[in-house]
Amino acid sequence: MKKRFLTGLLAGLLLLIACAAALAEDEALPAEIQTYFAGDAFQGAEIKGTAHYAGSGSDGQWFVLVRTAKGTNTLYAFRLSGGAWKHSFHTSSAVPQGKNTVEIDTVNSMDTWSNDKHYGGPLLIIVQYDEFGENIVLFTAYQRNGSGQWNLVHIWSHTGFENMDIGKDRITYYKELGSGQVAGTVKGTIQRDLRYVSLSAVPKTLKKARASLTSAPDLPAGSELQAQEIQFTGGKKYAVHSAPDKQSIRGGNGKATVSTNGWIQVFGRENGWILIQYSIDSSHYRFGYIDAASLPKKADVPELNFTRTPVLTAYSVSVTDDPLYSQSPLMVLPEGAEVTWLATMGSWAYIEGGGYRGFMPVSAIAMPASVSRETFSVYTASDGLQYPLFEVRKLLFDASGKVYAVSGAYERTVEDEEGAHGVMADGGASFTYPLAPDFRAEMLGSMTDPDMANLPVTDLYAWYVSAYMDGQAPAGGHLTFLYDLPEAEREFAEADFWFVTTRIRLNSQGEIEYMESVYVPWG
């Protein structure tokens, strides 16, 4: 079999492999592996090929390609355990299917003609020939890492797959076979582990990769939701619910499903469910819950620990299960709807209602007068309404540029025929608060940042000059505040300082101990 494999590669002139060391001659399968395939379960099956990675001692591995009685091509792997060869795993999804000849082999390294690259070994090669058994039509290579895992690194074919080099967090596609010219690289993650690879899930072309390949995103700074990326058993699909309840709303028109062939972020457990985030395509992700039984056995996932606060919606607002990307609506809540605020993620509130969980803007939250949330201060105006936002209008600072107090007005958001806009408390009355000795903040890093990401801040003066004035010191060493100008001049005169919408937390002395920039629809 090994002789035929090499002959097929060379005679086809489709791929030239230069091995760093000579390949071993054909070896007989160990007796325990032969016995494994002699059982009733393999009646009518046929061994189509074998490959041996000698390794060192227990690192060795045997691969056996079997065509079952039903015509399915399946790759079986065996490892040494207790001095005997024992079944390790098997897969059909990583093996080309059909009646055409499929062959396997191991090499110590290879220099490819298809994309003019060198791949260090050891490598497991799986090839499929045309109907005449002469020319290779599909070539796949798996590279063994230091942990003994075989990862997909290279694919080329004459039908379907474009010529590609596959890395941990990107796929590079090449132009014509043999040219070595890159057509494009797409960043993202696919399942590469031989145990779990599904060839049908690999984006076959550069165009498809650009549309579907994604990576686990970074969460907004200070997020109360914290994720870990867990590698699930590949080739599985699980129903996704918006809340830890089979009766809860499902996105995707009631068909939301996650495939384990891509990345999955896990946030925690709750009553036999786990909260996850995954991608649908490059512009649409989703948060939701799947059965905790889907977790790998050794996965260490903490319990979700939410601070549950009853709140109201300040205006009619959409709830989404994708706050970071598409923000596609899961449902729409009317003004005054009662929900439970579970956690905060950047400018988004993770909330729960009857039969659903999802995200809505923090600015859409109104706090009932009888409720306080420790995280932020909320002002109750003379009209009895709650105002959770604080519009910073002035930084009060000394000659050295040290900010000692902040002036501003409380605000809430409304949405009407004019769109989303702010309404000021008590006619825009001004409030001034000193900064606490342990003051800290999370403020927008730059007004031009498309991701609207916050960063840690303790020096408000230096932050403002950097984020809003491109690092240029204000003329004369003094910031000109919009609200210092006569009203008639505000529309035309240039001011260094414009309003910044935040949330603040006051300590028992009425000092600001924490401040956080908030994105609002009109900001």
ROKOLSE-455945 format. One record per residue (C-alpha): residue in three letters; y negated, z, x. Coordinates in steps of 0.5 Angstrom, whole numbers, padded with zeros to 4 digits, always signed. Example, Ala and Ser with C-alpha at 12.3 -4.5 7.8 and 13.67 -1.06 7.14 Angstrom:
! ROKOLSE-455945
ALA+0009+0016+0025/SER+0002+0014+0027/
//
This chain:
! ROKOLSE-455945
MET+0000+0000+0000/LYS-0005+0002+0006/LYS-0004-0005+0009/ARG-0005-0009+0003/PHE-0012-0005+0002/LEU-0014-0007+0008/THR-0012-0014+0008/GLY-0016-0014+0001/LEU-0022-0012+0004/LEU-0022-0016+0010/ALA-0019-0023+0006/GLY-0024-0022+0001/LEU-0030-0022+0005/LEU-0034-0018+0000/LEU-0034-0011+0004/LEU-0033-0010+0012/ILE-0031-0003+0013/ALA-0031+0000+0021/CYS-0027+0006+0021/ALA-0029+0011+0026/ALA-0022+0013+0028/ALA-0015+0009+0026/LEU-0012+0010+0019/ALA-0005+0013+0019/GLU+0001+0009+0017/ASP+0004+0010+0010/GLU+0006+0017+0009/ALA+0012+0019+0004/LEU+0009+0024-0001/PRO+0011+0031+0000/ALA+0017+0033-0004/GLU+0013+0038-0009/ILE+0008+0032-0011/GLN+0014+0028-0012/THR+0017+0033-0016/TYR+0011+0034-0020/PHE+0011+0027-0023/ALA+0018+0027-0024/GLY+0017+0031-0030/ASP+0018+0029-0038/ALA+0010+0028-0038/PHE+0010+0022-0034/GLN+0016+0018-0037/GLY+0014+0011-0037/ALA+0008+0012-0032/GLU+0008+0009-0025/ILE+0005+0011-0018/LYS+0000+0005-0016/GLY-0002+0008-0010/THR-0003+0014-0005/ALA-0008+0017+0000/HIS-0008+0023+0005/TYR-0014+0026+0008/ALA-0010+0031+0013/GLY-0016+0035+0014/SER-0014+0042+0018/GLY-0009+0046+0015/SER-0011+0048+0008/ASP-0016+0043+0008/GLY-0012+0037+0007/GLN-0011+0034+0001/TRP-0007+0028-0003/PHE-0009+0023-0008/VAL-0004+0020-0013/LEU-0006+0014-0017/VAL-0002+0014-0023/ARG-0002+0009-0029/THR+0001+0012-0035/ALA+0005+0009-0040/LYS-0001+0008-0045/GLY-0004+0004-0039/THR-0009+0009-0037/ASN-0011+0010-0030/THR-0011+0017-0027/LEU-0013+0020-0020/TYR-0009+0026-0019/ALA-0011+0031-0013/PHE-0007+0036-0009/ARG-0008+0042-0005/LEU-0004+0046+0000/SER-0003+0053-0003/GLY+0001+0058+0000/GLY+0005+0053+0004/ALA+0006+0048-0002/TRP+0002+0042-0005/LYS+0000+0044-0012/HIS-0004+0040-0017/SER-0012+0041-0016/PHE-0015+0037-0021/HIS-0014+0030-0024/THR-0019+0025-0027/SER-0019+0018-0031/SER-0027+0018-0032/ALA-0028+0017-0024/VAL-0023+0011-0024/PRO-0024+0004-0026/GLN-0019+0002-0032/GLY-0016-0004-0035/LYS-0010-0008-0032/ASN-0013-0011-0026/THR-0010-0008-0019/VAL-0014-0001-0017/GLU-0013+0002-0010/ILE-0015+0008-0006/ASP-0015+0010+0001/THR-0019+0015+0006/VAL-0023+0013+0012/ASN-0026+0017+0017/SER-0033+0013+0016/MET-0035+0007+0014/ASP-0041+0002+0016/THR-0042-0002+0010/TRP-0044-0010+0009/SER-0046-0009+0002/ASN-0052-0005+0004/ASP-0052-0005+0011/LYS-0051+0003+0011/HIS-0047+0008+0015/TYR-0043+0013+0012/GLY-0040+0019+0015/GLY-0033+0021+0013/PRO-0029+0023+0011/LEU-0029+0018+0005/LEU-0025+0017-0001/ILE-0025+0009-0003/ILE-0023+0007-0010/VAL-0023-0001-0011/GLN-0021-0005-0017/TYR-0019-0013-0016/ASP-0020-0019-0020/GLU-0015-0021-0025/PHE-0012-0025-0019/GLY-0011-0019-0014/GLU-0015-0022-0009/ASN-0023-0020-0009/ILE-0026-0014-0010/VAL-0030-0013-0016/LEU-0032-0006-0016/PHE-0032-0001-0010/THR-0034+0006-0010/ALA-0034+0011-0005/TYR-0034+0019-0005/GLN-0036+0023+0001/ARG-0033+0030+0003/ASN-0038+0035+0004/GLY-0037+0042+0008/SER-0034+0045+0002/GLY-0029+0041+0000/GLN-0032+0037-0005/TRP-0032+0029-0006/ASN-0039+0027-0008/LEU-0040+0020-0010/VAL-0045+0016-0005/HIS-0044+0009-0006/ILE-0042+0003-0011/TRP-0043-0004-0012/SER-0039-0009-0016/HIS-0040-0017-0018/THR-0040-0015-0025/GLY-0044-0009-0029/PHE-0046-0004-0023/GLU-0052-0006-0018/ASN-0051-0004-0011/MET-0053+0003-0010/ASP-0053+0009-0005/ILE-0053+0015-0009/GLY-0056+0022-0006/LYS-0056+0029-0009/ASP-0063+0028-0012/ARG-0064+0020-0013/ILE-0061+0013-0013/THR-0063+0007-0009/TYR-0062+0000-0011/TYR-0061-0006-0007/LYS-0062-0013-0008/GLU-0057-0018-0006/LEU-0050-0016-0003/GLY-0051-0016+0004/SER-0059-0016+0004/GLY-0060-0009+0006/GLN-0066-0010+0002/VAL-0068-0004-0003/ALA-0070-0006-0010/GLY-0072+0001-0012/THR-0071+0008-0011/VAL-0071+0013-0017/LYS-0071+0020-0017/GLY-0066+0024-0021/THR-0060+0028-0022/ILE-0053+0025-0024/GLN-0046+0028-0024/ARG-0043+0026-0017/ASP-0037+0031-0016/LEU-0031+0027-0016/ARG-0027+0032-0021/TYR-0033+0031-0026/VAL-0036+0024-0025/SER-0036+0019-0031/LEU-0037+0012-0028/SER-0040+0010-0035/ALA-0045+0015-0035/VAL-0048+0012-0028/PRO-0054+0008-0029/LYS-0051+0001-0027/THR-0058-0002-0026/LEU-0065+0000-0023/LYS-0068-0001-0030/LYS-0063+0003-0033/ALA-0064+0009-0028/ARG-0072+0008-0029/ALA-0071+0009-0036/SER-0066+0015-0036/LEU-0065+0019-0029/THR-0069+0025-0029/SER-0069+0032-0025/ALA-0069+0039-0028/PRO-0077+0041-0029/ASP-0081+0046-0026/LEU-0083+0051-0031/PRO-0090+0053-0032/ALA-0093+0058-0027/GLY-0092+0065-0030/SER-0087+0063-0035/GLU-0083+0069-0039/LEU-0077+0064-0039/GLN-0073+0063-0033/ALA-0068+0058-0031/GLN-0062+0057-0027/GLU-0059+0050-0026/ILE-0051+0051-0027/GLN-0046+0046-0026/PHE-0042+0045-0032/THR-0035+0042-0033/GLY-0036+0034-0033/GLY-0035+0029-0039/LYS-0036+0034-0044/LYS-0041+0034-0050/TYR-0043+0040-0054/ALA-0047+0041-0061/VAL-0054+0043-0059/HIS-0058+0048-0065/SER-0065+0050-0064/ALA-0063+0057-0065/PRO-0057+0062-0064/ASP-0054+0060-0070/LYS-0049+0054-0073/GLN-0053+0054-0079/SER-0060+0053-0075/ILE-0064+0046-0075/ARG-0061+0041-0070/GLY-0066+0036-0067/GLY-0064+0029-0066/ASN-0064+0028-0074/GLY-0059+0033-0074/LYS-0055+0030-0068/ALA-0057+0034-0062/THR-0052+0034-0057/VAL-0052+0035-0049/SER-0047+0032-0044/THR-0045+0035-0038/ASN-0046+0029-0034/GLY-0053+0031-0033/TRP-0057+0037-0030/ILE-0057+0043-0035/GLN-0062+0049-0034/VAL-0059+0056-0037/PHE-0064+0061-0039/GLY-0060+0067-0042/ARG-0054+0069-0047/GLU-0055+0071-0054/ASN-0050+0073-0059/GLY-0045+0068-0056/TRP-0050+0063-0055/ILE-0054+0060-0049/LEU-0061+0058-0049/ILE-0061+0051-0045/GLN-0066+0045-0043/TYR-0063+0038-0042/SER-0066+0031-0042/ILE-0065+0026-0047/ASP-0068+0020-0043/SER-0074+0020-0038/SER-0079+0022-0043/HIS-0075+0026-0048/TYR-0072+0033-0046/ARG-0070+0039-0051/PHE-0069+0046-0051/GLY-0063+0049-0055/TYR-0057+0053-0056/ILE-0050+0051-0054/ASP-0043+0056-0055/ALA-0043+0060-0049/ALA-0036+0059-0048/SER-0038+0052-0045/LEU-0040+0056-0039/PRO-0036+0056-0033/LYS-0032+0062-0032/LYS-0035+0065-0026/ALA-0042+0063-0029/ASP-0047+0069-0028/VAL-0052+0069-0034/PRO-0056+0074-0036/GLU-0058+0077-0043/LEU-0064+0074-0046/ASN-0069+0080-0047/PHE-0075+0077-0052/THR-0081+0081-0054/ARG-0081+0080-0061/THR-0088+0080-0064/PRO-0089+0078-0072/VAL-0095+0073-0072/LEU-0098+0068-0076/THR-0100+0061-0075/ALA-0107+0060-0074/TYR-0107+0053-0077/SER-0102+0047-0079/VAL-0098+0046-0073/SER-0092+0042-0071/VAL-0086+0046-0067/THR-0083+0042-0062/ASP-0076+0043-0058/ASP-0079+0039-0052/PRO-0086+0042-0050/LEU-0086+0040-0043/TYR-0085+0032-0044/SER-0085+0028-0051/GLN-0087+0034-0055/SER-0084+0031-0061/PRO-0084+0035-0068/LEU-0078+0039-0070/MET-0082+0041-0076/VAL-0089+0043-0078/LEU-0091+0050-0081/PRO-0097+0051-0085/GLU-0103+0055-0084/GLY-0101+0062-0085/ALA-0094+0062-0084/GLU-0090+0068-0081/VAL-0086+0067-0075/THR-0084+0071-0069/TRP-0087+0070-0062/LEU-0081+0071-0057/ALA-0084+0069-0051/THR-0089+0065-0047/MET-0088+0059-0043/GLY-0095+0057-0040/SER-0099+0055-0046/TRP-0093+0055-0050/ALA-0091+0060-0055/TYR-0083+0060-0056/ILE-0083+0062-0063/GLU-0077+0064-0069/GLY-0077+0063-0076/GLY-0072+0062-0082/GLY-0067+0058-0079/TYR-0070+0055-0073/ARG-0073+0057-0066/GLY-0078+0052-0062/PHE-0085+0052-0059/MET-0092+0051-0061/PRO-0099+0052-0057/VAL-0101+0059-0056/SER-0108+0057-0059/ALA-0104+0056-0066/ILE-0102+0064-0066/ALA-0106+0069-0070/MET-0105+0076-0069/PRO-0104+0080-0076/ALA-0109+0086-0076/SER-0104+0091-0076/VAL-0100+0088-0070/SER-0102+0088-0062/ARG-0098+0084-0057/GLU-0099+0088-0050/THR-0099+0081-0046/PHE-0106+0079-0049/SER-0112+0082-0052/VAL-0114+0079-0059/TYR-0121+0080-0062/THR-0121+0082-0070/ALA-0128+0079-0072/SER-0133+0081-0078/ASP-0129+0076-0082/GLY-0123+0080-0081/LEU-0119+0074-0078/GLN-0116+0074-0071/TYR-0119+0071-0065/PRO-0114+0070-0059/LEU-0118+0066-0054/PHE-0123+0068-0050/GLU-0128+0062-0048/VAL-0131+0064-0041/ARG-0139+0062-0041/LYS-0141+0066-0034/LEU-0138+0069-0028/LEU-0143+0075-0026/PHE-0143+0075-0018/ASP-0146+0079-0013/ALA-0150+0076-0006/SER-0143+0075-0003/GLY-0140+0071-0008/LYS-0136+0077-0011/VAL-0135+0076-0019/TYR-0135+0083-0022/ALA-0136+0081-0029/VAL-0134+0076-0034/SER-0138+0074-0040/GLY-0136+0070-0046/ALA-0134+0069-0053/TYR-0128+0070-0057/GLU-0125+0064-0061/ARG-0119+0061-0065/THR-0117+0054-0066/VAL-0117+0050-0073/GLU-0114+0044-0075/ASP-0118+0040-0080/GLU-0120+0033-0082/GLU-0124+0033-0076/GLY-0118+0034-0071/ALA-0117+0041-0067/HIS-0123+0044-0065/GLY-0125+0051-0064/VAL-0129+0056-0068/MET-0132+0062-0065/ALA-0132+0069-0067/ASP-0138+0072-0070/GLY-0142+0066-0069/GLY-0141+0066-0062/ALA-0143+0073-0060/SER-0143+0074-0053/PHE-0138+0080-0050/THR-0138+0082-0042/TYR-0133+0085-0039/PRO-0132+0088-0032/LEU-0126+0086-0028/ALA-0121+0091-0026/PRO-0120+0094-0019/ASP-0113+0090-0020/PHE-0115+0084-0023/ARG-0111+0078-0022/ALA-0111+0071-0026/GLU-0107+0065-0027/MET-0112+0059-0027/LEU-0112+0052-0028/GLY-0111+0049-0020/SER-0115+0043-0022/MET-0119+0040-0028/THR-0116+0033-0026/ASP-0109+0036-0025/PRO-0105+0032-0030/ASP-0100+0037-0031/MET-0105+0042-0033/ALA-0101+0047-0028/ASN-0104+0054-0027/LEU-0104+0058-0020/PRO-0105+0065-0018/VAL-0112+0067-0017/THR-0116+0074-0015/ASP-0123+0071-0013/LEU-0126+0067-0019/TYR-0132+0065-0015/ALA-0128+0061-0010/TRP-0123+0059-0015/TYR-0128+0055-0019/VAL-0132+0052-0013/SER-0125+0049-0011/ALA-0122+0047-0018/TYR-0128+0045-0022/MET-0133+0043-0016/ASP-0128+0039-0011/GLY-0130+0045-0006/GLN-0137+0043-0006/ALA-0142+0050-0005/PRO-0147+0050-0011/ALA-0154+0048-0009/GLY-0158+0054-0007/GLY-0152+0058-0007/HIS-0152+0059-0014/LEU-0148+0057-0020/THR-0152+0054-0026/PHE-0149+0056-0032/LEU-0149+0052-0038/TYR-0151+0058-0043/ASP-0157+0059-0038/LEU-0160+0053-0040/PRO-0165+0052-0046/GLU-0161+0049-0052/ALA-0166+0043-0051/GLU-0163+0042-0044/ARG-0156+0043-0045/GLU-0154+0036-0047/PHE-0158+0033-0041/ALA-0158+0037-0036/GLU-0153+0038-0031/ALA-0149+0045-0030/ASP-0145+0047-0025/PHE-0141+0052-0030/TRP-0138+0050-0037/PHE-0134+0054-0041/VAL-0126+0055-0039/THR-0122+0057-0045/THR-0117+0063-0043/ARG-0113+0069-0045/ILE-0115+0076-0043/ARG-0112+0083-0042/LEU-0116+0089-0042/ASN-0114+0096-0040/SER-0116+0102-0043/GLN-0123+0102-0039/GLY-0124+0096-0043/GLU-0124+0092-0036/ILE-0120+0085-0035/GLU-0114+0086-0031/TYR-0111+0079-0033/MET-0114+0073-0035/GLU-0110+0066-0036/SER-0113+0059-0037/VAL-0110+0056-0043/TYR-0110+0049-0045/VAL-0113+0047-0052/PRO-0113+0041-0056/TRP-0120+0039-0055/GLY-0121+0042-0047/
//
